[in-house]
Amino acid sequence: MLTNTFLTGAATIQLILSYYANYYNQTDLAATLEEMKPDFGLPKIEIFDFVIVGGGTAGCLLASRLSERYTVLLLERGGPPPPPTKNPYYGYQIEQHPGFNDHFSSTPQKGIKGADGGLNNVTTGRMLGGSGSHNGNIYNRGSPHDYDNYAKLFNDESWKYENILKYYKRFESFGGIVFGDQNITRSDYFGQSGPIHVETNLPPILPTWFQAGIELGYKVQDPNALQEESFTPMVKSAKNGRRSSTYTGYLKKIMGTRSNLRVLMYSDVDEVLINENKTAYGVVYKRHGMPQIAHASKEVILSPSTFTTPIILIKSGVGPKDVLLKAKIPVKHHLPGVGKNLRDHAGVFLEFTATNSSDELLPVVSETGLEKELLKFQSVESSGFYSRNDLGHAQAFFVSQVAKKRGQTGWPDIQVVFKQTARVGKKSPQRVTMHVIVNRLESQGEVIFDTDKYLQGVRDAVELAKIDYNLLTDEEDRLVLMEAINHTLKIMEETTPMRALGMNFTQAIPSVCQTFPYRSPEFWTCYMQQMAGSWWHQSGTCKMGQKSDEFAVVDSKFRVFGINKLRVVDASIYPVTLNANINAATIMIAEKAAEDLFNEYAS
Ligand SMILES: Cc1cc2nc3c(=O)[nH]c(=O)nc-3n(C[C@H](O)[C@H](O)[C@H](O)COP(=O)(O)OP(=O)(O)OC[C@H]3O[C@@H](n4cnc5c(N)ncnc54)[C@H](O)[C@@H]3O)c2cc1C
């Protein structure tokens, strides 16, 4: 009999992941060598209508949509996602594995110090589906104000919430529950038959969470149709608890079925080929390390995401002139905004322990229970605890005093997430980790192109990118985070339902903060500096904007300023962050970009 520790243990999962990383790579390498034999491995120039760089959240969708009408080459640096990606329970372990991730290094940070001296290294998914294949599956669209603000910034009405709703409806299969009193008709706000499944997390704690919110004077609302200041359930991109991504929903089912779609894995794009008329006409890439070239008769689309897109642009001669000159890269076009304006969400964890744990509200599994639950989940019908998303998540959105002072009264900027983990055996304490997040930060950082390394011959984008988040350097951002912490303490310590559960603040405090009076403003300032970090929602380094904005990289139709036939379609285009985890919004922009391309090339 396998033991619970065997099936669910971190070491076991790492072994399984290593097995798949190696197996997938070797299988694809053998097929690649076989295919290349007739050409003696020499670069063979293939021509497609569209070449898409990066098969992540945006890239998988674009490849699927564009190959409905055109010939498409999708180039992805990684391989297929391994089987454990189906179960979001393993997300953290997959995020750690070098076989399925790129690990980006940060510069020491000014606003956060932390045990590692202020580094904030970050991993992103390197596999089909990108980070959408291992992320937390949290599905939030953001506030209508986020989109209406983009429409204003871009001077383009098509970005207003009422106009982008059709893209959300196009890709969603919403099987969730609509909470609240906003008179929301499912058909007006949610898609019913799209490729991405969306379901509401219904953990037993949810009514208790809502009660706490109501006691504090907040409404209970739906998080997605019309996000407001409210307590809401957590919504996931999943079906019966299994991950639903642009890989599973769009690409996987058509791979190998469309002769006009070629998907090449382990294919790492170095640069975009741009001619003397400033027109992109192809890419140079390495397939399993072997140099190759592909041409695009219509367009090249960059979707390798926030850290890598600016690096590829700079390697191709598009970026700040001073950086290009320093790296001795021929200047194709001076675009000062490439790599600037790095945006993210920032937050801290606060841990609580329930001393009066109620077994009904806070799931308990027996010592062997987890193993049984995993087996039920893996069965064809996917049943049990994991399929119901019982491992509780719930959330609340708040409008900070800072936002109110800016006149943004109905536009939330704080997200607080309640997250409980399964209790194994009745005696183990029930811990709850609160995620306390500021979503609309003013602080902005930069992806720095390492010219020294480039001059030494390094070409790998991950090595060339130095990430300076500059998180929490803006004083107002710190004020908002302090307010978010206070909201969290109030919910967990002062409301009747949470008091009934005996919630105690049990977070380990860094020793350097213990010198300040316990829970004083100085104490929390220290805690934030030591414990805050990126919330893995990087964006902004190729920001969308109007031509008059010197630092805009793409226009409101994703076209790179100054270069013909080149677009960026990934999370890097958002000029400011939304009040939401950004995967849903990244799926949306890919649908929008596909429609723009269909309209443009209709004839
Ligand atoms: C740990 C983590 C947890 C997250 N949790 C959530 C969540 O719960 N909910 C949510 O909404 N968002 C979450 N996010 C954010 C969300 O997943 C990303 O914002 C989203 O996936 C970005 O989509 P993208 O298409 O821009 O890039 P990605 O999905 O990252 O895809 C980029 C792809 O390009 C490939 N690539 C990179 N360089 C090259 C190259 N040179 N040549 C070829 N291919 C290349 C990569 O391998 C990758 O597959 C999380 C992110 C992380 C990292």
PDBQT file of the ligand as one rigid body, heavy atoms in Angstrom, charges set to zero:
ROOT
HETATM    1  C1  LIG A 701       3.855  31.351  -9.896  1.00  0.00    +0.000 C 
HETATM    2  C2  LIG A 701       2.762  32.085 -10.599  1.00  0.00    +0.000 A 
HETATM    3  C3  LIG A 701       1.448  32.009 -10.118  1.00  0.00    +0.000 A 
HETATM    4  C4  LIG A 701       0.448  32.734 -10.752  1.00  0.00    +0.000 A 
HETATM    5  N1  LIG A 701      -0.865  32.606 -10.318  1.00  0.00    +0.000 NA
HETATM    6  C5  LIG A 701      -1.849  33.217 -11.027  1.00  0.00    +0.000 A 
HETATM    7  C6  LIG A 701      -3.218  32.991 -10.714  1.00  0.00    +0.000 A 
HETATM    8  O1  LIG A 701      -3.571  32.201  -9.837  1.00  0.00    +0.000 OA
HETATM    9  N2  LIG A 701      -4.152  33.659 -11.425  1.00  0.00    +0.000 N 
HETATM   10  C7  LIG A 701      -3.823  34.536 -12.418  1.00  0.00    +0.000 A 
HETATM   11  O2  LIG A 701      -4.723  35.159 -12.996  1.00  0.00    +0.000 OA
HETATM   12  N3  LIG A 701      -2.545  34.751 -12.751  1.00  0.00    +0.000 NA
HETATM   13  C8  LIG A 701      -1.551  34.083 -12.112  1.00  0.00    +0.000 A 
HETATM   14  N4  LIG A 701      -0.254  34.245 -12.503  1.00  0.00    +0.000 N 
HETATM   15  C9  LIG A 701       0.034  35.141 -13.647  1.00  0.00    +0.000 C 
HETATM   16  C10 LIG A 701      -0.311  34.541 -14.998  1.00  0.00    +0.000 C 
HETATM   17  O3  LIG A 701      -0.109  33.152 -15.040  1.00  0.00    +0.000 OA
HETATM   18  C11 LIG A 701       0.533  35.236 -16.061  1.00  0.00    +0.000 C 
HETATM   19  O4  LIG A 701       0.300  36.622 -15.962  1.00  0.00    +0.000 OA
HETATM   20  C12 LIG A 701       0.181  34.778 -17.466  1.00  0.00    +0.000 C 
HETATM   21  O5  LIG A 701       0.448  33.415 -17.625  1.00  0.00    +0.000 OA
HETATM   22  C13 LIG A 701       0.988  35.592 -18.479  1.00  0.00    +0.000 C 
HETATM   23  O6  LIG A 701       0.692  35.131 -19.760  1.00  0.00    +0.000 OA
HETATM   24  P1  LIG A 701       1.689  35.377 -20.953  1.00  0.00    +0.000 P 
HETATM   25  O7  LIG A 701       1.083  34.778 -22.148  1.00  0.00    +0.000 OA
HETATM   26  O8  LIG A 701       2.044  36.813 -20.962  1.00  0.00    +0.000 OA
HETATM   27  O9  LIG A 701       3.037  34.607 -20.543  1.00  0.00    +0.000 OA
HETATM   28  P2  LIG A 701       3.295  33.104 -20.135  1.00  0.00    +0.000 P 
HETATM   29  O10 LIG A 701       2.038  32.401 -19.822  1.00  0.00    +0.000 OA
HETATM   30  O11 LIG A 701       4.329  33.152 -19.061  1.00  0.00    +0.000 OA
HETATM   31  O12 LIG A 701       3.919  32.467 -21.435  1.00  0.00    +0.000 OA
HETATM   32  C14 LIG A 701       5.124  32.850 -22.017  1.00  0.00    +0.000 C 
HETATM   33  C15 LIG A 701       5.637  31.644 -22.809  1.00  0.00    +0.000 C 
HETATM   34  O13 LIG A 701       6.695  32.054 -23.674  1.00  0.00    +0.000 OA
HETATM   35  C16 LIG A 701       7.734  31.079 -23.647  1.00  0.00    +0.000 C 
HETATM   36  N5  LIG A 701       8.980  31.755 -24.012  1.00  0.00    +0.000 N 
HETATM   37  C17 LIG A 701       9.686  32.633 -23.271  1.00  0.00    +0.000 A 
HETATM   38  N6  LIG A 701      10.775  33.039 -23.958  1.00  0.00    +0.000 NA
HETATM   39  C18 LIG A 701      10.747  32.432 -25.144  1.00  0.00    +0.000 A 
HETATM   40  C19 LIG A 701      11.602  32.451 -26.289  1.00  0.00    +0.000 A 
HETATM   41  N7  LIG A 701      12.701  33.210 -26.325  1.00  0.00    +0.000 N 
HETATM   42  N8  LIG A 701      11.284  31.675 -27.354  1.00  0.00    +0.000 NA
HETATM   43  C20 LIG A 701      10.176  30.888 -27.347  1.00  0.00    +0.000 A 
HETATM   44  N9  LIG A 701       9.336  30.830 -26.279  1.00  0.00    +0.000 NA
HETATM   45  C21 LIG A 701       9.601  31.611 -25.197  1.00  0.00    +0.000 A 
HETATM   46  C22 LIG A 701       7.710  30.574 -22.215  1.00  0.00    +0.000 C 
HETATM   47  O14 LIG A 701       8.344  29.309 -22.111  1.00  0.00    +0.000 OA
HETATM   48  C23 LIG A 701       6.212  30.537 -21.927  1.00  0.00    +0.000 C 
HETATM   49  O15 LIG A 701       5.649  29.304 -22.289  1.00  0.00    +0.000 OA
HETATM   50  C24 LIG A 701       0.766  33.541 -11.881  1.00  0.00    +0.000 A 
HETATM   51  C25 LIG A 701       2.074  33.602 -12.360  1.00  0.00    +0.000 A 
HETATM   52  C26 LIG A 701       3.063  32.869 -11.745  1.00  0.00    +0.000 A 
HETATM   53  C27 LIG A 701       4.465  32.941 -12.309  1.00  0.00    +0.000 C 
ENDROOT
TORSDOF 0
